[in-house]
Amino acid sequence: MTLSPAVIVHGLDDACAALAPGLPVTLLSAPGAALYAGCGWWQALVAAARARFPETGGEDLLDCGDAPGRALEALRSGVQGIVLDPLCAAYPAVARAASAAGAVLLGAAPPALDLARPGAARGLGAWLGETADERAADEGAADEGAADDRAGRVG
């Protein structure tokens, strides 16, 4: 399975920032987020962000650290992508459950841009594969919108 470029998100603002460029992206929770935030939080965050950017494709992965119980809970609640430490004894059972649910199970998180890092947002377009032409078009559209706002026109 080939994943879209991954971005670690810590909340709704991060998830929306990752989706805003309109390029396929894998929303990835912070390491072990299932242990302290839970799968309900993750599902609500992903649903809200994806509702704001429904045309942006990609995947969603909840990092369950080394907690197979949290991974099984996530699968039972409908999470379709999880990360679980393959050294935990219950990894084979979680793998069977993920397969039965049609979910993705990874033994390690993919390489990712962490939006909590200072300056990470500036590199988001490049990380997602946005070309210089696409950036120029986005900036031109933003400039036109700002000009319309200054002129009192509504689009």
HELIX and SHEET records of a PDB file:
HELIX    1   1 LEU A   12  LEU A   19  1                                   8    
HELIX    2   2 ALA A   33  TYR A   36  1                                   4    
HELIX    3   3 GLY A   38  ARG A   52  1                                  15    
HELIX    4   4 PRO A   68  ARG A   76  1                                   9    
HELIX    5   5 TYR A   91  ALA A  101  1                                  11    
HELIX    6   6 ALA A  120  GLY A  123  5                                   4    
HELIX    7   7 LEU A  124  LEU A  128  1                                   5    
HELIX    8   8 ALA A  132  ALA A  151  1                                  20    
SHEET    1   A 6 VAL A 104  LEU A 106  0                                        
SHEET    2   A 6 GLY A  81  VAL A  83  1                                        
SHEET    3   A 6 ASP A  60  ASP A  63  1                                        
SHEET    4   A 6 THR A  26  SER A  29  1                                        
SHEET    5   A 6 ALA A   6  VAL A   9  1                                        
SHEET    6   A 6 ALA A 112  ASP A 114  1                                        
END                                                                             
